[in-house]
Each structure stands twice: as C-alpha cells, then as structure tokens.
Amino acid sequence: MTAEGRAAGGGKDSLVAKFVRDVRRAQKLTANDLAARIGITPRTLRYWLARDTPWTATEVGRMANALDLNGDNRANLFMLTGHMPPPPPVGELRRTPEMAVYQDLIEGMRHPSVVHTTCWDVVLTNQAFRDVFGSVRRHTMAHPTRNTQRFIFFHPDAPLLLGASDPVAYREQWLMPALAVFSATMEQQPGEPKLLDILAEIRRRPAIHRAYQTVPAWIAANGDIVIKPIPRRFFDPRIGRPVNALIVTQLHLGFMTPALQHSTFTFQEIDAEPEQPPHTQLALFPHPRRRHPAAIAPSR
C-alpha cells in the first residue's frame, strides 16, 4: 500500500494525503513525477504524506506550486495542513469581482482607506488615501501605496509624516506598534516568504533590528495598543500641519480573499497646535494651494 493509502485511514493527515493523491491523479502525475516537481526524492515525498508531524508553511507552498494549485484548491491545501491560506497575488486580487465592489465601497468614504493583505501589500486605496500618501517620494520597496508596513519600517521620510517630525511619537505610536504586529504575524505564519523578506531587511538595519528585539518588553509595558483607538501624531500634507490620527482596521473574508484587512484613517485637530508652513515640515508634501519649488529626486 502506498504512503497515500496508509495515510488515508483517518485524521487530518489522511485528508491531506487523499487531497494530494486525488489532484495528482487528476493531472495524470505519478508520485515520482510529483516528487521531481517539488525537488525532493520519492522517499521524502512518502515521508511528507505519512508522517505525524505538522507540515511547515514552506512545504505546503512547495506542494501547492508543484500541483499548480490556485484559488480554492490552494486555500484548501493550506487549511487542511493547519495554515492560513496566502492571498492570491495583488494583481490577481484586483481583478476579482469582489474587489470591484470593495473599490466602490471605499471610494464612497471621505476618510483615507486602504485594503491590504496580511503581509501589508496594498490591494486597493481610495482617493482620500492617495491625496494623503500619494505625494510621498518614490521608493523601490517601501512606498505607502505599495506596502504599508515596509513604509513604516524602511522609508527614510516615514518619521516626517508618521509622528510629524517628532522622533518619540514616531517610535512609540507608529514604529513599535507596527513591529509588534509584525512579530505576531511572524508567529502565525513563520514560513511566509514575504514576511521572511521583511525580517531579513529588518536585520540589515541595526536601528530597526534593535527596536524589533525590544518588542516583547515594549508589549509588556504598553499592552496591545494596536486594537485601541489611541491618537497618533501625524502630519497631514493637505492642511500643512500635525493632527491626531486614529486607525480603524477590519478583517475582510471572501471567496478569493481569505485574509485581507481594511484600514481607515480619521484625523482630529490637535488643541493649541500652532500651524507650521509645509516647507518646514517636509518639502515632498506640497501645500494644496501652491506648488512647492523644490524638486524631489526619486529614491533609489
């Protein structure tokens, strides 16, 4: 009897083995063919299908790629192995009927709104979000219209917008909460390649890495402020002065979108905060009523 057959007697692992066997046979693949596609030996494939220990997310991803799974089948394999299904690529997500409806929904909101994956890749934004964040100078990997968490961690101008040039506000109200969320997400999805890429970039930056190492102590001292509607200092480029930002985040579940989040920013005036000319804050955010003469070169 094959490893697939032995594992088919009962339990979660048997369901995984049966699922793999059925898909493989539907594609007219032998077990040896599948092992070759994954890049492992037939013996290792038999071990994967018969063992009692859980699959890693990396192994599930390799199996899904080897079987050319997409949509529901890919999500089913991840769920059968106890992992959160990764969302489809951002470009694919944007083309789904659900996202067209979602885009209409957020465009009707006057507050800046962004829809992103669990790895913070931006899927949708509304015009209000683009008005606030769209003028941030270009960056190869950390623009807020591409990935919100990378922007907080790695964009050189993030502290000028998030925290309104106050380094303490940037660290305590934006950087540390974001690192705490990242740390928790890493625990939930330890093999997710996009998270590992962000972690590698954190480790390449000594100051960010030191902050990341203090996350457990920071959480112990501050609690989980991510879910609390606390005001966070923010420079609003539309009015040229600091405001308080409050963020509301909702989980989106759907047919093609197993894990998306919708974050909305609301801004409140700061009492007794003197207005500052935009150029003293950040030249890359031009005043809405006049063009700033400084030309900003793209970041490389």
Beta strands, then each sheet from edge to edge (+ up, - down):
strand 1: 113-117
strand 2: 122-125
strand 3: 232-236
strand 4: 241-252
strand 5: 260-268
sheet 1: 2+ 1- 5+ 4- 3+
end
